Amino acid sequence: MYYNNNVIMKSRSKYDDWKDDYKAKLITAAEAAAKVNDGDKLGQGGGNQIPHGINSELAKRVESGDLQILKIYGGLALKYYDYMKPEYVGRVSLHTCFVGPMERFTMDMGLTRYIPMHLNLIAEWEEYEAKDSVFKIMFSCTPPDEYGYMNRSCFGGLVPRSAITDAEMVIVEVNEHNPWLMGDQFKIHVSEVDYITECNEPLFEIPDIPVTDVERTIAVTIADMIPDNATIQLGLGGLANVIGYELKSKKNLGLHTEVITNSMAELMKEGVISNTK
């Protein structure tokens, strides 16, 4: 055990040098997928944190019949994997706390179940699921820094620290494209994981959705209602994004949000969002 950001973390290492530890834990994506047994519950986070290489190999195991039961817990899946095909309903079950485009598609075929909750309850949800069966964690992260710390990067909050500590097995997929996010909570040391894979798949980016004339009219109307010094929250989608672009004339806006879209990034760059108020 050791302390990290005032939290006691579980050491999963027998090496003093993290570089030796890294080499010893390095396996292929296929070997990582082989660590999953029928009936295991897999916590995978969401978005770009879902490990692409491992999931591609899990799909091969499902298609071959080698893996009969696959249970995945997370949210906002951005990519389609072959285990999401309709013929695997009953064998594959996805449980999501955040419905994205892939979840909507797979919910219609009965493969995905939506678990409604506040985002701050994700840790309790995963702890609850881990109680009655094997719970394994796998997610994408950055390469380690000079001290052996990796960063859980985008969507890192969807894999709570408590779940990492309590999981029976932790597998990370190192991807050099993942950005390093500020904050000790996003760090995870090589010694905290059981296995490491590497996959430098380019990150999926959600493009700006083309704006309709109706949406622009709505955006202008809403922007007129927002005064200087206001605190805003903008979600995902074309309308929310264009509202952001219509706020460029405002001053000293504050931002409280779970996502950062392109228009919000522009408002930050131009100093419109200052969070001074």
N, C-alpha and C positions, 0 to 999 in steps of 0.2 A: 504494500500500500504506500501511496505517497500523496502529497497535497498539491492540488492544482486549482488556483482561483478559489481557495477556501473550501474546496470540495475534496473529500478523500476518494481517490481514484484507485481502481484495481490494477495492479501490475500483472501483466501476462508475459513476463520476460524472464529469461535466465542469463541474460548477457549484461555486462556493465557498459559496453560500448553500443550505442544505438545503431551504428552502421552494421555491426555484426548481427545485431538483432534483426535489422531490416532484411539482410541477405538470407538469414535463416528462415524467415517467415514468408519469403517471396515464393509464390506459386502461380500457376497459370489460371486463366479464367475458367477453363474446363475443370481443373482440380478444385477451384473454389466452389463451382456449381455442384461438384460431387460431394461436397460437405453437407448438402441439404438432403434430408431424409423425408420420406412420406410422413405427413402429419406435422412437420416442423412449421412454426410460424416465423415468417421472415419480415422484420422491420426494415424498410428500405428508404425511409424519408420520402422525398418527392422532387419533382422537377429535374434539374440537371444533377441532383445528388443521387438519383437512381443509377446504379452502376451498369453501364451499357454492356461491357464485355461479359460480365457474369450473367446478366439476364438473357443475352443471346445464347449462352451455353445452357441455361436453364430451359430455354425454349426447345433446344435440341433434345434434352432429356425427356421432356414432356412428349414431343413428337415421336420419339423412338419407343415410348412406353416404359422407359427405365424409371421415370418419376411419375407415379400414378396420382399423387395428391400434392398440389402446390398451393400454399396459402401465403399471400403477400399483404402486408399492412403498410399504408403510407398515404400519399395524396398527390394530386396534380401530375399524373403521368403525362409525359410529353412525347413519348415514342411508342410506336406499335410493335409489339413482339409477337412472334408466332404462337406463343401459348395463349394469346388473346382470341384465337379463332373460335367460332361458335361451337365447333365439334368438341371443345374441351370444357364446355359447361358441365359442372358436376365433378370434374377433376381439378379444375383451377378455380380459385376464388380470390378475388381482389377486394380488399376492405379499405375504403378511402374516407378520409376526413375532409378532403378538399376535391371537389368535382371539377375536373378539367375536361378537355376535348376527348381524350382517350377513355376516361371514365364514363362520359355520357354515351359514347359509342358502345362500350361493353356492358353498361347497365341495361341498355335496351335488349341485349341478348341474354341477360340473366347471369352474367359472369361476375359482375361487380356489385357490391353492396355499399351504400352510402351510410356512414356513421356520423350523424350530425353532432357537432360540439363546438365550443369555443376553442380557439387556437391554444389558449393557455391550459387546456385540459389534455393536450396530446400526451404529455408525460404520464398522467394518471391512466389514460386509455392504454398505452403500451405496457405499463406496469400491470394493469389488470389482465391483459391478454397473456402476459408472460407467466401468470400464476398457474394455469392449468395444463400447460404443455411446454415443449421445448421452444424457446424464443431465441432466434439468432438475428443479429444485426449486420447489415451490409450496406455500404454507401460509398460514394465517390468523394475524394478529397484531393488536396494539393500534394505535391512532393514535399518531403520534410525540409525544414530550414537547418541551419548549422547546428542546432541543438537537438534535432530529432523530432521537432514538433511539426505535424501536418495541420492543415486547416480544413474544416468541414465545409467551408465555402458556401455557395448559394444554396438556399433552402436548408441550411444547417440546423435551424431551429426545429425542423420536423423530425430530427433524431435527438431527443433530449439526453442530457448527460446521465440522468438516472437510468435510462434504458440501456445505455452503453455499459454502465457499471454492472447492472444486474443481468445482462444477457449471458446466455451460456456460451455463445461464440460471437466474436466481432471480426468481420472481414472488411477491409477497406480496398477500394480500387483507386489507385493513384493516377491522376490525370493532370498533365502539365498545363492544360488549358484552364483549369479552375482558378479563379481569382482568389487572392488572399484577402479575407475580410478581417477588419479590425475587431479586437475584443478577445480576451483570454478564453471566453466561453466557447469560441469556435475552434480552439486548439485541441488537438488530440495527439498524444505522444506515441511513437512507435511501440513503446513498451505496453501501451494500453490495448493493443489489438492482438488477435491470434494469428491472422494470416493477411498477406498483402498481395494484391495483383496490380498489374499496370495496364492501362488502356488509354491511349491519347486520342480518343474519339472527339472531334470538334463538338463544342457545346451547342445545344439546340437554342435558337433565338426565336422569340415570338415577334414576327414582323408587325409594323404598324398596319392596322386594318384600314382599308380605304374608307374615307369619310363621305357620307351622303349629305346632300343639301339640307335634309331635315335635321340630321345630327348637328350640323354646323349652326343652324338656326337655334336649336336648343342650347348648344354650348354658349353662344353669344348671350342668350337670355340669362343663363345661369351665371356666367362670368360677371354680368352687370350687377348681380345680387351680392357679390363677394367684395367686401370692403378691404382697404389696406389694413395690414396688421392681423388679418384673420388667420385662423388655423384651418387647414384644409385636409381632406382625406379623399384620395382618388383611387378607384379600383382598376381592374383590368378591363380592356375592351375599347372599341373605337370611340364611343361617346366620351368616356372618362379621359381618354388621351387627348382628344381635341379640346375638351374643356381646359386642360392644362395649357395648351398652346394659346388659348384665348386669355390667359391670365398674365401675359408678359408685361402689361402696363401697370400691374399692381406693385405695391411696395411692402417689404418686410413681412411676407407671408411665413407662416409656420406650417410644418408638415408632420402629421401623425398618421403613419400608414404601415401596412405589412408588405407592400410591394413598391418598387420604384420603376416607373415607366419612362419611356423616352421623353415625354413632355415634362415630367417632373425633373429629370436630369437636366434638361435645358433651362428650366426655371432656377435650378441651383447654380448652374454655370453663370447665368446672367445676374445672379444676386437677388432675384425676385424672392426666392425662398431663403430667408436669413435665419429663421428660428430665434430672432432676437425678442420677439413678443410672446 
